[in-house]
């Protein structure tokens, strides 16, 4: 395996204005190997003469490191007999300073079919989660151990620090912080109190109650994020359903589904959108997400509501909620007002910080951890022990194992193969129709992949692919592809229980309340809804492209 990373071509202002290329030839005993890198388009950065010279001296002195900001990355696999000599030749039209890093690794026998091995591992892990023959956390850790074992056979086992870096610390820290705050709020009786008031507003109508909660869930998920929303609303729904003596499972599953739909509308609503917004700052901004994706979310909401009404049936939504309201109010009063004031103040400050994220750029994970730590310092000792005990450690460990597993699949090339197949399908269309075809294919493939491989690593893998495809394939522009990937990755999270972080968090809340939600149970409603909303979003994007709105 040869991995090539080429930084931007650093030129002076006088040399700027033209495109520059890099050719890389791999030779064995004077014969050029098939698949060498030809005509790689380089990004260009302009510096004044002194800065360019200093940059060149740093690189030649080893101080530059492997700087890939604004760079390009290429990967090539080929067969060589053991002990063969490999010559690597570089030729570039860049007149200035160019940093190039080439890494050559021998993958051994396993390297021939590493993508297929990765696919088999993925199917095994999915089978274990589907059949629940082992706990899902153990299945994720088994998958992570499997990919690390294969990487070890290929002589490229990553270091411990790299493996820890594969875990999305932002997601894990956000979950931990919000779990602590929610646990302390639950001691105050706030969730039960809110549940009684929501029931009062519904007038005893199950359908009205369901529609109110799901619409509120979608709106809040758009401006916080869907994981935080699930952590806040999940306990309210559990308390509400216990009070009116119905199973909370239909509402909890729907809560995750509508959180994923609502989170698609903004840059901060769903992790894939955060990744895309940060990666393409020159092309799209915070308001662009609302302008482009907001309308389709509004369209999908009533469709999804009536799909849920059809799925759960008239019997569920027409059931009589014959509950004595005054008795509920007496049964579920506010407790521990001091703790409520402390936790409420911290939560209010956190929500404000989440809303101001586009302005402050403070990572929500930091805010959640700071808030949780402050609240633990202020509360009593017995509250501290209660909060730590109520943290869903199995869910956090599941996420950690899942992140390592999916990043390992990416290292083995499975996600790269999906991306390469996507590009090949796009190039099969004529230049005039490629943009529409790329939009539809991106959404479908992103949705299918994100349903089974967590949408965070999939989106991260696709970001450089989008940029390279837009630069090299005739008839494509970058911005419509960004929106297509966003919709596909976010809506694909509806498909399965492991498709999105919000789904797993919801499952943990249900488990903690004594209600087990299986993979199949979620799949039965999530997968058909995912197919419906993805089809509608494809039509939406085609209309925008045909109208010239993108």
C-alpha positions as CSV (number, residue, x, y, z in Angstrom):
1,X,0.0,0.0,0.0
2,X,1.3,3.4,-0.9
3,X,-0.2,6.4,0.8
4,X,0.6,9.8,-0.7
5,X,-0.1,13.1,1.0
6,X,0.8,16.3,-1.0
7,X,0.4,19.7,0.7
8,X,-0.6,22.9,-1.1
9,X,1.7,24.4,-3.7
10,X,3.2,27.5,-1.9
11,X,3.9,30.2,-4.5
12,X,4.5,34.0,-4.4
13,X,1.8,36.4,-5.6
14,X,3.6,36.8,-8.9
15,X,3.4,33.0,-9.6
16,X,-0.2,32.7,-8.5
17,X,-3.1,32.3,-10.9
18,X,-2.5,29.0,-12.7
19,X,-3.2,25.4,-11.7
20,X,-0.4,23.0,-10.8
21,X,-0.1,19.2,-11.0
22,X,1.9,16.4,-9.4
23,X,2.8,13.1,-11.2
24,X,4.1,10.2,-9.1
25,X,5.6,7.2,-10.9
26,X,6.2,3.9,-9.1
27,X,8.9,1.8,-10.8
28,X,10.2,-1.7,-10.2
29,X,13.4,-2.5,-12.0
30,X,12.8,0.2,-14.5
31,X,9.1,-0.7,-15.3
32,X,6.4,1.7,-14.3
33,X,3.7,0.0,-12.3
34,X,0.1,0.1,-13.3
35,X,-1.9,2.5,-11.3
36,X,0.7,5.2,-10.6
37,X,-0.6,8.6,-9.7
38,X,-1.0,10.9,-12.7
39,X,-2.0,14.6,-13.0
40,X,-2.9,15.1,-9.3
41,X,-4.4,18.6,-9.1
42,X,-2.8,20.6,-6.3
43,X,-4.3,23.3,-4.1
44,X,-2.4,26.6,-4.2
45,X,-1.5,29.0,-1.4
46,X,0.1,32.4,-1.8
47,X,2.8,33.7,0.5
48,X,5.3,36.6,0.1
49,X,8.8,35.8,-0.8
50,X,10.3,35.8,2.7
51,X,7.5,33.6,4.1
52,X,7.9,31.1,1.2
53,X,11.6,30.8,1.8
54,X,11.1,30.3,5.5
55,X,8.5,27.7,4.8
56,X,10.9,25.8,2.5
57,X,13.7,25.9,5.1
58,X,11.3,24.5,7.8
59,X,10.3,21.6,5.5
60,X,13.9,20.8,4.4
61,X,15.0,20.9,8.0
62,X,12.3,18.5,9.1
63,X,10.3,21.1,11.0
64,X,7.3,21.0,8.7
65,X,6.1,17.5,9.6
66,X,3.3,16.0,7.6
67,X,1.3,19.1,7.0
68,X,-1.8,18.3,5.0
69,X,-3.9,21.4,5.5
70,X,-5.5,22.1,2.1
71,X,-3.6,19.1,0.8
72,X,-4.6,16.1,-1.2
73,X,-4.4,12.4,-0.3
74,X,-4.1,9.4,-2.6
75,X,-4.0,5.7,-1.9
76,X,-2.8,2.8,-4.1
77,X,-2.6,-0.9,-3.7
78,X,-0.5,-3.3,-5.9
79,X,1.3,-6.6,-5.7
80,X,5.1,-6.9,-5.4
81,X,7.2,-10.0,-4.8
82,X,8.9,-10.2,-1.4
83,X,12.2,-8.4,-1.3
84,X,11.5,-6.3,-4.3
85,X,12.9,-2.8,-4.7
86,X,10.4,0.0,-5.3
87,X,11.4,3.4,-6.8
88,X,9.2,6.4,-6.3
89,X,9.6,9.3,-8.7
90,X,7.9,12.7,-8.4
91,X,7.4,15.4,-11.0
92,X,5.4,18.6,-10.5
93,X,4.6,21.8,-12.3
94,X,4.6,23.7,-8.9
95,X,7.2,26.5,-9.2
96,X,7.3,27.1,-5.4
97,X,7.5,24.9,-2.3
98,X,5.6,21.6,-2.2
99,X,5.5,19.2,0.8
100,X,5.1,15.5,-0.1
101,X,4.8,12.6,2.2
102,X,4.8,9.0,0.9
103,X,4.3,6.0,3.1
104,X,4.8,2.5,1.8
105,X,3.5,-0.5,3.8
106,X,3.6,-4.2,3.2
107,X,0.1,-5.6,4.0
108,X,1.0,-9.3,3.7
109,X,-1.4,-12.0,2.5
110,X,-4.4,-10.4,4.3
111,X,-4.0,-7.2,2.3
112,X,-5.2,-8.8,-0.9
113,X,-8.8,-9.0,0.4
114,X,-8.9,-6.6,3.3
115,X,-12.1,-4.9,2.2
116,X,-13.9,-8.2,2.1
117,X,-12.5,-9.2,5.5
118,X,-13.9,-5.8,6.8
119,X,-17.3,-6.5,5.2
120,X,-17.4,-10.0,6.9
121,X,-16.5,-8.4,10.2
122,X,-19.3,-5.8,9.8
123,X,-21.8,-8.5,9.0
124,X,-20.8,-10.6,12.0
125,X,-21.1,-7.6,14.4
126,X,-24.5,-6.7,12.9
127,X,-25.6,-10.3,13.3
128,X,-24.6,-10.3,17.0
129,X,-26.4,-7.0,17.6
130,X,-29.4,-8.2,15.6
131,X,-29.8,-11.6,17.4
132,X,-28.7,-10.2,20.8
133,X,-26.7,-13.4,21.4
134,X,-24.3,-11.1,23.3
135,X,-24.7,-7.6,24.8
136,X,-24.3,-4.9,22.1
137,X,-21.4,-3.4,24.0
138,X,-19.6,-6.7,23.9
139,X,-20.4,-7.0,20.1
140,X,-18.8,-3.6,19.5
141,X,-15.7,-4.5,21.4
142,X,-15.4,-7.8,19.6
143,X,-15.6,-6.0,16.3
144,X,-13.0,-3.5,17.4
145,X,-10.7,-6.3,18.5
146,X,-11.3,-8.0,15.1
147,X,-10.3,-5.0,13.0
148,X,-7.2,-4.4,15.2
149,X,-6.2,-8.0,14.8
150,X,-6.4,-7.7,11.0
151,X,-4.4,-4.5,11.1
152,X,-1.8,-6.3,13.2
153,X,-1.5,-9.1,10.6
154,X,-0.9,-6.3,8.0
155,X,2.0,-4.9,10.1
156,X,0.2,-1.6,10.7
157,X,-1.4,-2.0,14.1
158,X,-1.9,1.6,15.4
159,X,-0.6,2.8,18.7
160,X,-2.7,3.1,21.8
161,X,-2.9,6.9,21.4
162,X,-4.1,6.6,17.8
163,X,-6.8,4.1,18.9
164,X,-8.0,6.4,21.7
165,X,-8.0,9.2,19.1
166,X,-10.4,7.2,16.9
167,X,-13.0,7.5,19.7
168,X,-15.1,10.6,19.2
169,X,-14.3,12.4,22.4
170,X,-16.7,15.2,21.7
171,X,-19.7,12.8,21.5
172,X,-18.5,10.8,24.6
173,X,-17.9,13.9,26.7
174,X,-21.2,15.5,25.7
175,X,-23.1,12.3,26.6
176,X,-21.4,12.0,30.0
177,X,-22.0,15.6,30.9
178,X,-25.6,15.6,29.9
179,X,-26.2,12.2,31.6
180,X,-24.9,13.6,34.9
181,X,-27.1,16.7,34.7
182,X,-30.2,14.7,33.7
183,X,-29.6,12.3,36.5
184,X,-29.6,15.1,39.1
185,X,-32.6,16.7,37.6
186,X,-34.5,13.4,37.8
187,X,-34.1,13.5,41.7
188,X,-36.0,16.8,41.8
189,X,-39.2,15.3,40.2
190,X,-39.0,17.9,37.4
191,X,-39.6,15.3,34.6
192,X,-42.7,13.9,36.3
193,X,-44.0,17.4,36.9
194,X,-43.4,18.3,33.2
195,X,-45.0,15.0,32.1
196,X,-48.2,15.8,34.0
197,X,-48.3,19.3,32.4
198,X,-47.8,17.9,28.9
199,X,-50.6,15.5,29.5
200,X,-52.9,18.3,30.7
201,X,-52.2,20.3,27.5
202,X,-53.1,17.3,25.3
203,X,-56.6,17.1,26.7
204,X,-56.3,13.4,27.2
205,X,-55.9,12.7,23.4
206,X,-53.1,10.2,22.7
207,X,-52.7,11.4,19.1
208,X,-52.5,15.1,20.2
209,X,-50.0,14.2,22.9
210,X,-47.8,12.2,20.5
211,X,-47.9,15.0,17.8
212,X,-47.0,17.7,20.3
213,X,-44.1,15.8,21.7
214,X,-42.6,14.8,18.3
215,X,-42.9,18.3,16.9
216,X,-41.3,19.8,20.0
217,X,-38.5,17.1,19.8
218,X,-37.8,18.0,16.1
219,X,-37.6,21.7,16.8
220,X,-35.4,21.4,19.8
221,X,-33.1,18.9,18.1
222,X,-32.5,21.4,15.3
223,X,-31.1,24.1,17.6
224,X,-29.5,21.9,20.3
225,X,-28.5,18.6,19.0
226,X,-30.5,15.4,18.8
227,X,-28.5,13.5,21.4
228,X,-28.9,16.2,24.0
229,X,-32.7,16.4,23.2
230,X,-33.1,12.7,23.7
231,X,-31.3,12.9,27.0
232,X,-33.7,15.7,28.1
233,X,-37.0,14.5,26.7
234,X,-36.5,10.7,27.1
235,X,-37.0,10.8,30.9
236,X,-40.1,13.0,30.5
237,X,-41.7,10.5,28.2
238,X,-40.9,7.6,30.4
239,X,-42.4,9.4,33.4
240,X,-45.4,10.4,31.4
241,X,-46.1,6.9,30.1
242,X,-45.8,5.4,33.5
243,X,-48.2,8.0,34.9
244,X,-50.9,7.2,32.2
245,X,-50.1,3.5,32.4
246,X,-49.0,2.9,28.7
247,X,-45.8,1.5,27.3
248,X,-43.2,4.2,26.5
249,X,-41.5,2.2,23.7
250,X,-43.5,3.6,20.7
251,X,-42.9,7.2,21.9
252,X,-39.2,6.6,22.7
253,X,-38.6,5.1,19.3
254,X,-40.4,7.9,17.6
255,X,-38.5,10.4,19.7
256,X,-35.2,9.1,18.2
257,X,-36.7,9.2,14.7
258,X,-38.0,12.7,14.9
259,X,-34.8,13.9,16.6
260,X,-32.8,12.7,13.6
261,X,-35.2,14.4,11.2
262,X,-35.2,17.7,13.1
263,X,-31.4,17.6,13.6
264,X,-31.0,17.5,9.8
265,X,-32.2,21.1,9.5
266,X,-29.2,23.0,11.0
267,X,-25.4,22.8,11.2
268,X,-25.5,22.0,14.9
269,X,-28.4,19.6,15.0
270,X,-26.6,16.4,14.0
271,X,-22.9,15.3,14.1
272,X,-22.6,14.8,10.3
273,X,-23.7,18.4,9.7
274,X,-21.1,19.7,12.2
275,X,-18.4,17.8,10.4
276,X,-19.6,19.1,7.0
277,X,-20.0,22.7,8.2
278,X,-16.5,22.8,9.7
279,X,-14.9,21.1,6.6
280,X,-16.5,23.4,4.0
281,X,-16.4,26.8,5.6
282,X,-15.6,28.5,2.3
283,X,-18.6,27.0,0.6
284,X,-21.4,26.9,3.2
285,X,-22.3,28.7,6.4
286,X,-24.7,28.3,9.4
287,X,-27.6,30.0,7.7
288,X,-27.2,28.0,4.5
289,X,-28.1,24.9,6.4
290,X,-31.4,26.4,7.5
291,X,-32.2,27.9,4.1
292,X,-31.5,24.7,2.1
293,X,-32.3,21.9,4.5
294,X,-35.0,23.6,6.6
295,X,-37.8,23.3,4.0
296,X,-37.3,19.6,3.4
297,X,-37.4,18.9,7.2
298,X,-40.7,20.9,7.4
299,X,-42.1,18.7,4.5
300,X,-41.0,15.5,6.1
301,X,-42.5,16.2,9.5
302,X,-46.2,15.7,8.7
303,X,-45.4,12.7,6.4
304,X,-43.4,11.1,9.3
305,X,-46.2,11.8,11.8
306,X,-48.8,10.1,9.7
307,X,-46.5,7.2,8.9
308,X,-46.1,6.6,12.7
309,X,-49.9,6.9,13.1
310,X,-50.4,4.3,10.4
311,X,-47.6,2.0,11.8
312,X,-48.8,2.0,15.4
313,X,-52.4,1.9,14.4
314,X,-55.7,3.4,15.4
315,X,-55.9,1.2,18.5
316,X,-52.8,2.8,20.0
317,X,-53.8,6.4,19.3
318,X,-57.4,6.0,20.1
319,X,-56.9,4.4,23.5
320,X,-58.7,6.1,26.4
321,X,-56.4,8.0,28.8
322,X,-58.8,7.9,31.7
323,X,-56.5,9.3,34.3
324,X,-57.4,11.6,37.2
325,X,-55.4,14.7,36.6
326,X,-55.6,16.1,40.1
327,X,-54.4,12.8,41.5
328,X,-51.4,13.0,39.1
329,X,-50.5,16.5,40.3
330,X,-50.6,15.4,43.9
331,X,-48.6,12.3,43.2
332,X,-45.8,14.0,41.3
333,X,-44.8,17.3,43.0
334,X,-41.5,19.1,42.7
335,X,-38.9,17.7,45.2
336,X,-35.6,19.0,46.4
337,X,-36.1,22.7,45.3
338,X,-32.5,23.6,46.1
339,X,-31.1,21.0,43.8
340,X,-33.7,22.0,41.1
341,X,-32.5,25.6,41.3
342,X,-28.8,24.5,41.0
343,X,-29.4,22.0,38.1
344,X,-31.9,24.3,36.4
345,X,-29.4,27.2,36.4
346,X,-26.6,25.0,35.0
347,X,-28.9,23.5,32.3
348,X,-30.2,27.0,31.3
349,X,-26.6,28.2,30.9
350,X,-25.7,25.2,28.9
351,X,-28.7,25.6,26.5
352,X,-27.7,29.2,25.9
353,X,-24.1,28.1,25.2
354,X,-25.4,25.5,22.7
355,X,-27.5,28.1,20.9
356,X,-24.6,30.5,20.8
357,X,-22.2,27.8,19.3
358,X,-22.2,29.5,15.9
359,X,-20.9,32.7,17.5
360,X,-18.7,31.4,20.3
361,X,-17.5,28.2,18.6
362,X,-17.2,26.6,22.0
363,X,-17.4,22.8,21.6
364,X,-20.7,21.6,23.2
365,X,-18.7,18.8,24.8
366,X,-16.6,21.3,26.9
367,X,-19.8,23.1,27.9
368,X,-21.5,19.9,29.0
369,X,-18.4,18.7,31.0
370,X,-17.9,22.0,32.7
371,X,-21.6,22.3,33.6
372,X,-21.7,18.7,35.0
373,X,-18.5,19.2,37.0
374,X,-19.8,22.5,38.5
375,X,-23.1,20.8,39.4
376,X,-21.4,17.9,41.1
377,X,-19.2,20.3,43.1
378,X,-22.3,22.2,44.3
379,X,-24.5,19.2,45.1
380,X,-24.6,17.0,48.3
381,X,-22.4,13.9,48.6
382,X,-25.4,11.5,48.2
383,X,-26.5,13.4,45.1
384,X,-22.9,12.9,43.7
385,X,-23.0,9.2,44.2
386,X,-26.5,9.0,42.7
387,X,-25.5,10.9,39.6
388,X,-22.3,8.8,38.9
389,X,-24.4,5.6,39.4
390,X,-27.0,6.7,36.9
391,X,-24.6,7.4,34.1
392,X,-25.2,4.8,31.4
393,X,-21.6,3.5,31.3
394,X,-22.6,0.6,29.0
395,X,-23.8,3.1,26.4
396,X,-20.6,5.1,26.6
397,X,-18.5,1.9,26.3
398,X,-20.7,0.8,23.3
399,X,-20.0,4.1,21.6
400,X,-16.2,3.9,22.3
401,X,-16.1,0.3,20.8
402,X,-18.3,1.3,17.9
403,X,-16.0,4.3,17.0
404,X,-12.9,2.1,17.1
405,X,-14.7,-0.6,15.0
406,X,-15.9,1.8,12.3
407,X,-12.6,3.7,12.1
408,X,-10.9,0.3,11.8
409,X,-13.2,-0.6,8.9
410,X,-12.2,2.7,7.3
411,X,-8.5,1.7,7.7
412,X,-9.2,-1.6,6.0
413,X,-10.6,0.3,3.1
414,X,-14.3,-0.7,3.3
415,X,-15.6,2.9,3.3
416,X,-13.0,3.8,0.6
417,X,-14.5,1.0,-1.6
418,X,-18.0,2.4,-1.1
419,X,-16.7,5.9,-2.0
420,X,-14.9,4.5,-5.1
421,X,-18.0,2.7,-6.3
422,X,-20.0,5.9,-5.9
423,X,-17.5,7.9,-8.0
424,X,-17.5,5.1,-10.7
425,X,-21.3,5.2,-10.9
426,X,-21.3,9.0,-11.1
427,X,-18.8,9.0,-13.9
428,X,-20.9,6.5,-15.9
429,X,-23.5,9.3,-16.5
430,X,-23.1,12.0,-19.2
431,X,-21.6,15.4,-17.9
432,X,-25.0,17.1,-18.4
433,X,-26.8,14.7,-16.0
434,X,-24.0,14.0,-13.6
435,X,-25.0,16.6,-11.0
436,X,-28.5,15.2,-10.5
437,X,-27.3,11.6,-10.7
438,X,-24.6,12.4,-8.1
439,X,-27.2,14.0,-5.8
440,X,-29.5,11.0,-5.9
441,X,-26.7,8.4,-5.6
442,X,-25.0,10.3,-2.8
443,X,-28.2,10.4,-0.7
444,X,-29.1,6.7,-1.3
445,X,-25.6,5.3,-0.6
446,X,-25.0,7.6,2.3
447,X,-28.3,6.6,3.9
448,X,-27.7,2.9,3.4
449,X,-24.2,3.1,4.7
450,X,-25.0,5.3,7.6
451,X,-27.8,2.9,8.7
452,X,-25.2,0.2,9.4
453,X,-22.0,2.1,9.9
454,X,-22.2,5.0,12.3
455,X,-22.7,8.2,10.2
456,X,-19.9,10.1,11.9
457,X,-16.9,8.1,10.5
458,X,-18.7,7.6,7.2
459,X,-19.2,11.4,6.8
460,X,-15.5,12.0,7.7
461,X,-14.4,9.5,5.1
462,X,-16.6,11.1,2.4
463,X,-15.5,14.7,3.0
464,X,-12.1,14.4,1.0
465,X,-13.9,12.3,-1.6
466,X,-16.4,15.0,-2.3
467,X,-13.8,17.7,-2.7
468,X,-11.6,15.5,-5.0
469,X,-14.6,14.3,-7.0
470,X,-15.8,17.9,-7.6
471,X,-12.3,18.9,-8.7
472,X,-11.7,16.1,-11.1
473,X,-15.0,15.0,-12.5
474,X,-16.5,17.1,-15.3
475,X,-20.1,18.4,-14.7
476,X,-20.0,18.5,-10.9
477,X,-20.0,21.3,-8.4
478,X,-19.3,20.9,-4.7
479,X,-22.1,22.6,-2.9
480,X,-25.0,20.3,-4.1
481,X,-22.9,17.3,-3.2
482,X,-22.4,18.6,0.3
483,X,-26.2,19.0,0.9
484,X,-26.8,15.5,-0.6
485,X,-24.3,13.9,1.7
486,X,-25.8,15.8,4.7
487,X,-29.3,14.6,4.0
488,X,-28.2,11.0,3.3
489,X,-26.1,10.7,6.4
490,X,-28.6,12.3,8.7
491,X,-31.7,10.6,7.4
492,X,-29.8,7.3,7.1
493,X,-29.6,7.3,10.9
494,X,-33.3,6.5,11.0
495,X,-32.7,3.1,9.5
496,X,-31.3,1.0,12.4
497,X,-30.7,1.1,16.1
498,X,-27.0,1.7,15.6
499,X,-27.4,4.2,12.7
500,X,-27.2,7.3,14.9
501,X,-26.0,8.2,18.3
502,X,-29.5,9.4,19.3
503,X,-30.9,6.0,18.7
504,X,-28.4,4.3,21.0
505,X,-29.0,6.9,23.7
506,X,-32.7,6.3,23.4
507,X,-32.3,2.6,23.8
508,X,-30.2,3.1,26.9
509,X,-32.9,5.3,28.5
510,X,-35.5,2.7,27.7
511,X,-33.3,-0.1,29.2
512,X,-32.7,1.9,32.3
513,X,-36.5,2.3,32.7
514,X,-37.0,-1.5,32.3
515,X,-38.1,-1.5,28.6
516,X,-35.9,-3.4,26.2
517,X,-35.9,-2.2,22.6
518,X,-34.5,-4.8,20.2
519,X,-32.7,-4.1,16.9
520,X,-35.5,-5.7,15.0
521,X,-38.2,-3.7,16.8
522,X,-36.5,-0.5,15.8
523,X,-35.7,-1.7,12.3
524,X,-39.4,-2.5,11.5
525,X,-40.4,1.2,11.8
526,X,-37.1,2.9,11.2
527,X,-36.1,1.3,7.9
528,X,-39.3,1.9,5.9
529,X,-39.5,5.5,7.2
530,X,-35.8,6.0,6.2
531,X,-36.6,4.8,2.7
532,X,-39.6,7.1,2.4
533,X,-37.9,10.3,3.7
534,X,-34.8,9.6,1.6
535,X,-36.9,9.2,-1.6
536,X,-38.6,12.5,-0.8
537,X,-35.3,14.3,-0.1
538,X,-34.0,13.0,-3.4
539,X,-36.9,14.5,-5.3
540,X,-36.4,17.8,-3.3
541,X,-32.8,18.0,-4.3
542,X,-33.6,17.3,-8.0
543,X,-36.2,20.1,-7.9
544,X,-33.6,22.5,-6.4
545,X,-31.0,21.6,-9.0
546,X,-33.5,21.8,-11.9
547,X,-34.6,25.2,-10.7
548,X,-31.1,26.5,-10.5
549,X,-31.4,27.2,-6.7
550,X,-28.1,25.5,-6.0
